[in-house]
Amino acid sequence: QGQLVESGGGSVRPGGSLRLSCKAPTTILSVFSNSVMGWYRQAPGKERDLVATITTAGDTDYADSVRDRFTISRDNSKRMVYLQMNGLAPEDTAVYSCYRKWRGLDFWGQGTQVTVSS
């Protein structure tokens, strides 16, 4: 129930770009389509912080630190959510985790590492 699998992480130089993908392979389409999707990130020794969310209607919201650099999107037919990350900086280094919220239930992926360094 609520399995989420992230991919697309890796190492990149400052100013580079990555696109993260999240698949919900065990979630039926109708439930996925009615779920709020999002991305969180957690750096070593720090709390997990919200990066971006996208509603069932496609409305998006972003943390101030990533607004105008990151773009969240979803493809309900594929049960996928994406995070396009441009202009990456060392401060963006973290484990990025996908989440899905449906009614009173929250689901999390295991995360994918993003490292930004020279």
Secondary structure, 3 states (H helix, E strand, C coil): CCCCEEECCEEECCCCCEEEEEECCCCCHHHHHCCEEEEEEECCCCCCEEEEEECCCCCEEECCCCCCCEEEEEEHHHCEEEEEECCCCHHHCEEEEEEEEECCEEEECCCEEEEECC
